[in-house]
Amino acid sequence: MHYPPVGQESFGHSRECFGQVLGWLEGPDAAALSHAELEDQLDSRGRELLRRMFQDHLSLRAVTETRLDEVLDAQARAHGAVEAGHRRPLATVFGEVEVTRLAYRRRGSRNLYPADAALNLPAERHSHGLRRLAAAEAARGSFEEAAAALERATGQRLGKRQVEALTDRAAVDVEAFYATRTHPAGDEGAEGDVLVISADGKGIVMRPDALRPATAKAAATATGKLQSRLSKGEKRNRKRLAEVGAVYDLTPVARTPADVLSTKTGDAPPPAPKAGNKWVTASVVDDAATVIASVFDEAERRDPNRERRWVALVDGNNHQITRIEAEAEARGVDVAVVVDLIHVLEYLWGAAWCFHPEADPAAQAWVHDRALAVLDGNARDVAAGIRRRATTTRLNKQKRAKADACAKYLTNKADYLNYPTALAEGWPVASGVIEGTCRYLIADRMDITGARWSVNGAEAVLKLRALRANNDFDAYWTFHLNNERHRIHQTRYAEETIPTAA
């Protein structure tokens, strides 16, 4: 659709459209509508009015664009030939418009368009406004749902692959944003707060070409039980692990083992430490070492002078513990590593069913007593007692498997089960924050039934959901648009300086 240059009557198309809307509102057709029908009509007509206003403004810019005396490209070569009337389409949140501008030409080189830089036009056809909407909607629901939401909001019809591509593009600067972010005032937590870091991993079902080599090999050799869907356990070879990290401030609350495992009914629950200023990150591309390094970067940003107590709360994964300790040593930070009590309880319950029949109430008391002993700092004694009972009751290898697994876990993790110190100092002992982070960042969005992810698509959505969780999306978007201006426009000019009319 070509628009003629605007002459003396600027915004003539807009004025005409506005008059048409007013005339319709004053007429009998509008008077016969219900309020809901009136809303629908005004939404459509109003969007067209805004589109024409946008177009008329661009047309005004076209006829008032000043020819520049000198335009140098990145190689400092002059583009001396100037040609008017170069047009390009732009799909906006109001509808499609056309941008007309001067082209500065040089034989054998790409044209330069200083007006494009002034408008910070995207490389693709879709505007930054559409990209932002695509990013917001794709972070909430499926790409199909995002496309439908975009059409409802803007009238623009985009395909699933277009929405996915716009989402990928929207997330390209997230790592750079956090790498260059400064420490804001008021983000250091209250005096005496503990600085807590945590990490975990969760699998995402991927497309076959997006699996890591070992997983792809296992998937290729697996034989499915059913033709139309994956059965229980078969998704294991269809997933790629996403690493998740979190940093938060926590006001210490000293407690006793009895406070943690209170069995009283009717009383208010005992106080527990409350997390605040939570920051999260996740990646399906980067390994645990890289994600944990970014978690330490955020922790150092909050406590650059190492004035606070650092605590790492983990689920017992050996690799994560190793990476946390290696990162702490490399940075010269003293970090107390605490293994999550919830995982200890899971192992204890597994052991309990080795000694008690299913649904036996005595199993609950057995787990409670041993959990209290672990909280009192007696993990190795509990492990020894479990092994002894499994032996004295003559359980066979299969029957005692979970009891042995529990005893092994308690023994191997005993150095990280210093709960007496953690409770006395008011540190957290349960990994609810990182578990909730995994649920929000991954399970609530990535586990949509039937979803199979590409690496780029999964990474983009994870980054965008993390931005939302951190309340950083608006600040990030400003950063992203500045980077887009530099990438697409400034780098094409000498000394990365876009020429403007004097």
N, C-alpha and C positions, 0 to 999 in steps of 0.2 A: 504494500500500500504506500504510494508516494504522496507526500504532502507538498503543495507549492509553498515557496517562501512567503513568509508573512510580510506584508507591506506596511502601509501606514496604520492599518487596523490590526494591531497586535491582539492575539488571542481571539480572533474572529470566530474560529470554529468552536472555541469554548463558550463564547457568549451565545452563539447560535444554539448549542446544545443545552445550555442553562435555560434559555428561553423556552425550548421545547419541553424541558422537564416542568417548568412552571406552568406552561400552557396545559400540559397533561394533568397536573395536580388541580388546576382550576376547572377542568372539564368534567363531563358526566361519567366518563369511563373510570376515573379515579374515585369519584363519589360513590360508585356502586361496589367498591371493594371493601372487604373486611380489613381489619388492621394487619392481620398476618399477610394477606395478599398485597397490601400496600407496602409492607416491609420488604417483601420479595422484589416487588417492582422497583422500589427506590434503591435497593441494593444493586440491582443490575444497571439501572439508569444512572445512578450515582457513580458507579465504577466507570461507566463510559464517559461521564463528564470529567472525572479525574484523569482518565486516559487522554482525553483531548486537551486538557490543561497541560499535562506533561508534554504532549506532542507540540503544542503551541509554544511552550517554553523552549523546547529544543529547536524549533524552527526559528524562534527569535534569536537564539544563540548563533544559528547558522548564518543569518543575514547580517549579524553584527560582528562576526569573527574577523579579527584584524590580521591582515597578512604580515608575517614576520620577516624581518630583513635577513636573518640568518638562522638556520636550523642545522645543527651538527649531530650526526649519529654517534654511536658509542666509539667508533673508530676515528672520531673527529673529522669526518668527511661531510662536506656541505651538501645539503639537499636543496638545490637552487630552483628546481622546476616546481611550480605550484599549480595545482589543478583543483578547481572547485567542483562541488556537486557529488563528492564521494559519499555514498550512503551505506549504512549497515543497519540491520534490524536489532531490536532489543526487546525481549519479552520481559515485561514488568509485572508487578503485582496488580496493576490496573488493566493490563492488556498489552498487545504489541504496539510498539512505536518505532519510529525510524529516526536515526541520527544522521544528519547531513553535516559534513565538515570539509575543511581544506586538507588536501593531501600534499605533502612535501616529498618530491620524488627525486630519485637518482638512479640512473641506469645500472642494472645489476644488483640493486639493493631493495630491501623492503621499504614500502612507503612509511613515512612518519606522520602521525596525526596528533599534534599537540592538544587539540580539542578533546580527543579521547582521554588523554591524561588528566585534563582539567575535570572531566566528568568521572574519572577513575572507572572507566568501563571495564567489564570483565572480559576475559579472553573468549569465553563461550557466549552463546546467544542469550542466556538467561541472566537476569539482573542479580545484583547482590541481595536485593530484597527477597527475590524468589529463593535464592540459595539459603538465606537465613531461615525462611519458613520451612524449606525442605529439611534443613538440619534439625530444627525444633521438632517437626512432626516425625521424622524418621527416628529420632532418639526416643520418642514416646511409644510408637507402634510400628507395625510392619511397613515395608516400603509401599505395598499396595494401599494400605490405609493412609499413608502419608500423601500419596498421589491424589487420593479421593479428597483428603482434607484441603490440599492445595487448590483443587478445582472448586471446592465449595467456597473457599476464602477469596480466590482471585479470578475464577472463571478460566484459568489457564489449565489446559489438559496436558499432563506430563505422563510419560510411561514410567513403569517401575525402574527400568534401567537408567532413565534420565534422573529420577529422584536419587537413586543410589550414587550416580556419578556426582551430582551436586552435593550430596552428603559427604562423599569422600573429599571433595575439593574444600568443603567448609572446615574440615578438621586438620588441614595440612600444617597449621601453625601452632597446634596445641603444645607440643614439646618445647618449641622456641619461646612461646608465651611464658611457660613456667620457668624456663631456664633463665630468662631475663627479668623476671618479676622481682621487684624490690620488696623489702619487708615493710608492710604498712603499719602505721601507728595503731596501737590498740589490739594487735594480733599476737601479743606475746604471752597472753594468759594472765591470770591473777597471780599475785605474789604467793609463792609456795606451791604453785601448781606443778604437777608432774607432767613431763612430756612423754607421751606414749606413742610407740610405733608398732605396727602390726602388718603381717603379710599372710597371704593365703593363695591358693590356686583353685580354679574351677574349669572344667572342660566345656568346650563349645562344639556343637556338632557342625562339621565343616563339609564343604564340597570336596569330592575326592582329590582334586588338584591342589587343594589348600592344606592338606595334611602334611605333617612333618614326615620325612622319609621312612622312619621306622614304623610309624603308625600306618602310613600308606601301604607298606609292604604287608603288614598284618591284615589290613582290610582287604587287600587283593587276594589273600590266600584263605580268607574266612568263607565259610559256606553258610548262607542264611537259612534259617529254619522255615521262613515264609517268604514268598515272592513279593508280596505287596507292602511289607513293613518290616522293621527291625524288631526282633524279639528281645526279651530281657537279657541284658549282658552284652548284646551285640553292638550297642552304641559305643562301647569302650574303644573300639577300633575305628570310630568315625569322628572322634573328638580331638581337638587341639587345646592344650592347656593355656588358659589365660591367667597371667599373674596379676594379683590384686594387692594393693598396698594402702595403708591408711596412717595418718598422723593426727593426733588430737591432744588437747589439753585436758587435764583431769585434776579436780580438787581432791586431795587425799582425804579419805575417811577411814580411820582405824577401826578394825573389826576383830572379832574372835571367830574361831571355827564354828562355834554354836550360832553366831549371827548368820554365817553363810548358809548353814544347813539347818536352819530353824525348823522344828517340827510343830511349833505351836499353831493352833488354828484360832481364827477370830481376832488375833492381834495384828496391828499394823506391821508390815514387813520392816525388818531392820534397815537402817540407812545404808546406801551403797554409793561408791564414787560415781559421779556424773561426768560424762564426756562432754566437751564443748569445743567449738572452733574446729570441727572435723574437716580434714582435707583428704581426698581419695584420689587414686590413680589406678589404671589397669592397662594391660597390653596383651594382645595375642601374638604380637610380633617379637617383642623383647623378652629375654629370658629373666629368670628370677634375680640374677645378679644385677641386671640393668634396672629393673623395677625397684629393687631394694635400695639401689644407689639413689634413685630419684626420691625415695622416701626419706633417706638420710639428708638429701639436699633440702627438702622442705623442713625437716627438723632443724637443720643448721640455720636455715633462713629465720626460723622462729627464735632460736637460741644461739646466736653466733658466738657469744662469749662463753658458752658452756656453763651457764650459771644455774641451770635447773637439773633435776634428776631425770635421767632418761631410762625408760622401761620398755622392753620389747616383749609383747605378748604374742605367743605363737601356739600353733596346734600340735607341735611335736615333730613336724616334718624336719628330718635331719638336714636336708639340703638348705632349707630356709634358715635354720639355726646357724649352719656353717657360714652362709653368706652374710648374715647379720653380724656374726662375730668377726668375720674378715673385714667387713666394711667399717665396723667400729674401731678395729685395730688400725686400719689404714688411716683413719681420720683422727685417731688419738682420743676417742670418746669412750667414756665408761658407761656401758649399757648393761643393765640388769635384765637377763632373759628369764621370762616366766612362762612355763607351759600352762596352757588353758585348762582349768579345772573341768570344764564340760567334757573334754576328751578323756580325761581320767575317769570320769563317771561312766562314760560309754564302755570303757574297758572293764570297769568293775561290774557293770551290769552283765556284760558278756560272760565274765567269770561266774557270776551268781547263778546263772542258769546251768552251769556245770554241776552245781551242788544242790539245786532246788528244783522241784517240778514246776512246770509252767504255771504262772499266775499264783504261785505260793506267796502269801503276804510276808512270810519270813525272809524272802529274798530282799525285800525293801529294807528291813532292819539290818540285814547283813551288809548291804551296800552302804547304808548310812554310817554304820560303825566303822567300816574300813575307810570311808571317805573322811570321816573325822580324824582318823589316825594319820592319813596322808596330810591333811591340813595341819596337823600337829607336828609335821616334819618327819614322820616315820614311814616313808614310802618303801624303803628297803625291807623293813620288818614286815610290812603288809605283804610284799611280794614273797618273802620267805614263807609266811603263813599260808598263802594261797598254794604254793608248791607243795608244802607239807600235807595240806588237806587233800589235794588231788592224789598224792601218793598213798596216804593212809586209807583213803576210801577206795583205793584200787581202781581208779578210773582208767579206761583204756585210752590209747593215744588220741583217737578221734573225739571221745567224750571230754577229755581234758584240754583240748586244743585251745579254747578261748581262755581257760584259766592260765595256761602257760603263756599265752600271748599277753595277758594282762600283767603277769609277773615280770615278763621280759620288759614290757613298756615301763613299768614303775622303776625297775632297776636301771635301765638305760637312761631314763630321763630324771633320775633322782637329783642330779645336780641342778636341774631347772625346776624342781618342785619345792623350792624354799618358801613355802606358803607362810610359815610363821613370820618371816621378815616382811613378806609382801603385805600380809594383813596388818601387822603392827605399823607399817609405814603408810598404810592406806592406799596401796596400789591396786589395780584391777587384777582379778584372777580368772575372769571369764571373757572370752573373745566375742562378745555380742556385737561389738562395733564392726569388726572385719567380716563376721558372718552376715550381718545386715548389709554391709557393702557389697559382698558377693551376690547376695540375693537381689539387691537393687540394680547393680551395674550389669549383671549377667543373667540371672535366672528370670527376672521379670520381663526382660526384653529379648535376650538371645535364645531363650528356650521356648519361643512360640512354636506351637505344634507345626511340624513340617518344615521348619526353617533349616536351611543349609547355607552356611556362610562362606563367602570368599574372605581371604585374609584382609584385603583392603576395606571391604564393607564392615567386617566385624571390628577392625581396629578403629575405624572412623566413628562408629556408633558408641564404642566403649569410651573413646576420648570425649565425645560430646555429652554422654551421660555423666561422666566425671565432672565436666565443666558445670553442668547443671547442679549436680550434688554439691559442688564447692561454691555455688553462687557467683561464678566467675564468667558466665557466658557473655554478659554485656561488655565487660572490660576486654575479654578475649576478642569479641567481634571488632571493636575499634582497632585493636592490635592487628587482627587479620586483614582488615581493609587497608591499613597502612602498608602491610607487607605485600598485598596484592598490587598496590600502586607502584611499589618499588620493583617487584618482579616483572610486571607486565609493561610498565611504562618507563620508569626512571632509568632502568638498565639499558634502554635503547638510545639514550642521549649521552653526549659528551659529558664527562664528569658527573653523570647521573643527575644532571640538572635539566629539568623540563623548561624549554624556552617559553616565555610569556610576553605579551605585548607590553611595551613601556607605558 
